[in-house]
């Protein structure tokens, strides 16, 4: 029963998350005609005849994705639901059903789990998603949350990430970098609290970025605005790992290059202030911070007039030929290659 | 940011898994017309217009659901896939897509994960299921597997667990108790090995029950046989927690009682031999052992002639009025109330 000693050992950190998934799922060929899209977009896509089903799944682990010393359980539940709904939104779909798997150690009480579920249920109510399944087991240590969300979209309306076209405008919703600065703030106050438990946390005036970190909202409102304006994105993704990582997904998967203008990237004043306090370039927070759950999408230049006045949408660049590469044009006019330095749990 | 101290603390062990899920999901009302069935069957059921989508999700945790000292990674991957496919089979459906979430600590190598995935992929190939999504993250400690399977069934063919009728025959596929005896055997050899690492494990002749524990198979073949014989079960469930727990689900959810005859419960000779060695009543292993992943179903008495000669199907009892309760009729002719003592991870 003892397993063979493996002659070769490759560390997980050598591949990173995306490299690992590529390796584990290499060469898969679908057996079922209903399987339209597998690994490689925000959701898997299943053909139902007259419409499509979207399915997404995300894991959240204590000590890796969240820290219960500053993430209240209700917020955590809300976020676990929200980030999965966001994946459905990123395909231009409507989230309809959710399954939640939770593993907890006996350190948690029933009341603590009810608090967690109250956040999940709040997000479900807000986004009209039905909680249809649950699996709850004990764990040896810690809290583990696995959420699956199922959505629906018509065949005409679905938007993939690999369908951007040359010269398309690159647009982003809301503002970026806030969730990351909120995380740094919470981490700092945790250290202060550990050093001196009598000290009260100094979070006043920073509600906006704390909320960005603790209670992200899927941008269903942006989909509605685009629909109303008569704009269908040519490609779309949600920003979970930072703008850099996501625009590289769109560019490479579409076989194109891109240009993003630093001075067009939307950054809230609170984000900029706290970034200054931490001596971090706010552009770096936007490009590599992650967890903003805003929408990054491309649209035809012909839609420029329809897009330019939509509140909450910013045009930050355009797609190019592949040979032109992926570049950020700085405020000073210099070109910097865009590199994905998003939060890679495998490389931590 | 500090959470309010909770005045009341209820331990998870006070409620158990099903009680906890009931409490966490109490009062949920669906927002979407497509949501046909939520918590309370083997799968959630989604209306797609001309057919139904089935969705199921199960978690497997190291130290709770498996022990890597005797479960080879490839077998573990196969089992994680198989038990989810079995939930789709239990609704008379065809599993079509799978999403896999894995969290691992750096103690695991890429090669170890490939071994795990080779088992998942083997089960997917065997049951023609497409692996369409993956989420792989690091964990602080241990291995955590979350699998979601999506299936399809026509509206005419779907079988729920709450639709048994009075006087229906109770049937079971294969044989029971083997997976549990396999587990006891593996646990014993682990203790022997710990005490004396030079000792070779004594597992000879017990391949059948080891395979029952390490490599369960969803009974798609039984669905085919039933279809061929022209029998549609009136209610169905797969046996993950033991016969007692599952027949109680069917009985209570259908508002009925039941009678099961001890001498009709199919038990393999190897299971019986090892049970004797461990001084365990094989009926107890079948009733409460769990993890056999056989199908338990009810069928109309009018189908008796069609059922009685199908290889691999045993008629073990019948449904009664609710007031008659749930009883096992022993070989000696005594009535014993059936009690769910299945493997409840919350009560461990």
Boltz contact constraints between the chains, C-beta under 6 A:
constraints:
  - contact:
      token1: [A, 1]
      token2: [B, 70]
      max_distance: 6.0
  - contact:
      token1: [A, 1]
      token2: [B, 201]
      max_distance: 6.0
  - contact:
      token1: [A, 3]
      token2: [B, 72]
      max_distance: 6.0
  - contact:
      token1: [A, 6]
      token2: [B, 111]
      max_distance: 6.0
  - contact:
      token1: [A, 9]
      token2: [B, 109]
      max_distance: 6.0
  - contact:
      token1: [A, 10]
      token2: [B, 109]
      max_distance: 6.0
  - contact:
      token1: [A, 10]
      token2: [B, 110]
      max_distance: 6.0
  - contact:
      token1: [A, 17]
      token2: [B, 136]
      max_distance: 6.0
  - contact:
      token1: [A, 20]
      token2: [B, 136]
      max_distance: 6.0
  - contact:
      token1: [A, 21]
      token2: [B, 134]
      max_distance: 6.0
  - contact:
      token1: [A, 21]
      token2: [B, 136]
      max_distance: 6.0
  - contact:
      token1: [A, 24]
      token2: [B, 117]
      max_distance: 6.0
  - contact:
      token1: [A, 28]
      token2: [B, 131]
      max_distance: 6.0
  - contact:
      token1: [A, 30]
      token2: [B, 130]
      max_distance: 6.0
  - contact:
      token1: [A, 31]
      token2: [B, 128]
      max_distance: 6.0
  - contact:
      token1: [A, 31]
      token2: [B, 130]
      max_distance: 6.0
  - contact:
      token1: [A, 32]
      token2: [B, 96]
      max_distance: 6.0
  - contact:
      token1: [A, 32]
      token2: [B, 130]
      max_distance: 6.0
  - contact:
      token1: [A, 34]
      token2: [B, 96]
      max_distance: 6.0
  - contact:
      token1: [A, 35]
      token2: [B, 97]
      max_distance: 6.0
  - contact:
      token1: [A, 35]
      token2: [B, 130]
      max_distance: 6.0
  - contact:
      token1: [A, 38]
      token2: [B, 132]
      max_distance: 6.0
  - contact:
      token1: [A, 39]
      token2: [B, 133]
      max_distance: 6.0
  - contact:
      token1: [A, 39]
      token2: [B, 134]
      max_distance: 6.0
  - contact:
      token1: [A, 44]
      token2: [B, 132]
      max_distance: 6.0
  - contact:
      token1: [A, 44]
      token2: [B, 133]
      max_distance: 6.0
  - contact:
      token1: [A, 48]
      token2: [B, 48]
      max_distance: 6.0
  - contact:
      token1: [A, 57]
      token2: [B, 99]
      max_distance: 6.0
  - contact:
      token1: [A, 57]
      token2: [B, 101]
      max_distance: 6.0
  - contact:
      token1: [A, 57]
      token2: [B, 133]
      max_distance: 6.0
  - contact:
      token1: [A, 57]
      token2: [B, 135]
      max_distance: 6.0
  - contact:
      token1: [A, 57]
      token2: [B, 148]
      max_distance: 6.0
  - contact:
      token1: [A, 58]
      token2: [B, 135]
      max_distance: 6.0
  - contact:
      token1: [A, 59]
      token2: [B, 101]
      max_distance: 6.0
  - contact:
      token1: [A, 59]
      token2: [B, 103]
      max_distance: 6.0
  - contact:
      token1: [A, 59]
      token2: [B, 135]
      max_distance: 6.0
  - contact:
      token1: [A, 59]
      token2: [B, 137]
      max_distance: 6.0
  - contact:
      token1: [A, 61]
      token2: [B, 103]
      max_distance: 6.0
  - contact:
      token1: [A, 61]
      token2: [B, 139]
      max_distance: 6.0
  - contact:
      token1: [A, 63]
      token2: [B, 140]
      max_distance: 6.0
  - contact:
      token1: [A, 64]
      token2: [B, 138]
      max_distance: 6.0
  - contact:
      token1: [A, 70]
      token2: [B, 1]
      max_distance: 6.0
  - contact:
      token1: [A, 72]
      token2: [B, 3]
      max_distance: 6.0
  - contact:
      token1: [A, 96]
      token2: [B, 32]
      max_distance: 6.0
  - contact:
      token1: [A, 96]
      token2: [B, 34]
      max_distance: 6.0
  - contact:
      token1: [A, 97]
      token2: [B, 35]
      max_distance: 6.0
  - contact:
      token1: [A, 99]
      token2: [B, 57]
      max_distance: 6.0
  - contact:
      token1: [A, 101]
      token2: [B, 57]
      max_distance: 6.0
  - contact:
      token1: [A, 101]
      token2: [B, 59]
      max_distance: 6.0
  - contact:
      token1: [A, 101]
      token2: [B, 146]
      max_distance: 6.0
  - contact:
      token1: [A, 103]
      token2: [B, 59]
      max_distance: 6.0
  - contact:
      token1: [A, 103]
      token2: [B, 61]
      max_distance: 6.0
  - contact:
      token1: [A, 109]
      token2: [B, 9]
      max_distance: 6.0
  - contact:
      token1: [A, 109]
      token2: [B, 10]
      max_distance: 6.0
  - contact:
      token1: [A, 110]
      token2: [B, 10]
      max_distance: 6.0
  - contact:
      token1: [A, 111]
      token2: [B, 6]
      max_distance: 6.0
  - contact:
      token1: [A, 117]
      token2: [B, 24]
      max_distance: 6.0
  - contact:
      token1: [A, 128]
      token2: [B, 31]
      max_distance: 6.0
  - contact:
      token1: [A, 130]
      token2: [B, 30]
      max_distance: 6.0
  - contact:
      token1: [A, 130]
      token2: [B, 31]
      max_distance: 6.0
  - contact:
      token1: [A, 130]
      token2: [B, 32]
      max_distance: 6.0
  - contact:
      token1: [A, 130]
      token2: [B, 35]
      max_distance: 6.0
  - contact:
      token1: [A, 131]
      token2: [B, 28]
      max_distance: 6.0
  - contact:
      token1: [A, 132]
      token2: [B, 38]
      max_distance: 6.0
  - contact:
      token1: [A, 132]
      token2: [B, 44]
      max_distance: 6.0
  - contact:
      token1: [A, 133]
      token2: [B, 39]
      max_distance: 6.0
  - contact:
      token1: [A, 133]
      token2: [B, 44]
      max_distance: 6.0
  - contact:
      token1: [A, 133]
      token2: [B, 57]
      max_distance: 6.0
  - contact:
      token1: [A, 134]
      token2: [B, 21]
      max_distance: 6.0
  - contact:
      token1: [A, 134]
      token2: [B, 25]
      max_distance: 6.0
  - contact:
      token1: [A, 134]
      token2: [B, 39]
      max_distance: 6.0
  - contact:
      token1: [A, 135]
      token2: [B, 57]
      max_distance: 6.0
  - contact:
      token1: [A, 135]
      token2: [B, 58]
      max_distance: 6.0
  - contact:
      token1: [A, 135]
      token2: [B, 59]
      max_distance: 6.0
  - contact:
      token1: [A, 136]
      token2: [B, 17]
      max_distance: 6.0
  - contact:
      token1: [A, 136]
      token2: [B, 20]
      max_distance: 6.0
  - contact:
      token1: [A, 136]
      token2: [B, 21]
      max_distance: 6.0
  - contact:
      token1: [A, 137]
      token2: [B, 59]
      max_distance: 6.0
  - contact:
      token1: [A, 137]
      token2: [B, 345]
      max_distance: 6.0
  - contact:
      token1: [A, 138]
      token2: [B, 64]
      max_distance: 6.0
  - contact:
      token1: [A, 138]
      token2: [B, 345]
      max_distance: 6.0
  - contact:
      token1: [A, 138]
      token2: [B, 346]
      max_distance: 6.0
  - contact:
      token1: [A, 139]
      token2: [B, 61]
      max_distance: 6.0
  - contact:
      token1: [A, 140]
      token2: [B, 63]
      max_distance: 6.0
  - contact:
      token1: [A, 144]
      token2: [B, 144]
      max_distance: 6.0
  - contact:
      token1: [A, 146]
      token2: [B, 101]
      max_distance: 6.0
  - contact:
      token1: [A, 146]
      token2: [B, 146]
      max_distance: 6.0
  - contact:
      token1: [A, 148]
      token2: [B, 57]
      max_distance: 6.0
  - contact:
      token1: [A, 148]
      token2: [B, 148]
      max_distance: 6.0
  - contact:
      token1: [A, 201]
      token2: [B, 1]
      max_distance: 6.0
  - contact:
      token1: [A, 345]
      token2: [B, 137]
      max_distance: 6.0
  - contact:
      token1: [A, 345]
      token2: [B, 138]
      max_distance: 6.0
  - contact:
      token1: [A, 346]
      token2: [B, 138]
      max_distance: 6.0
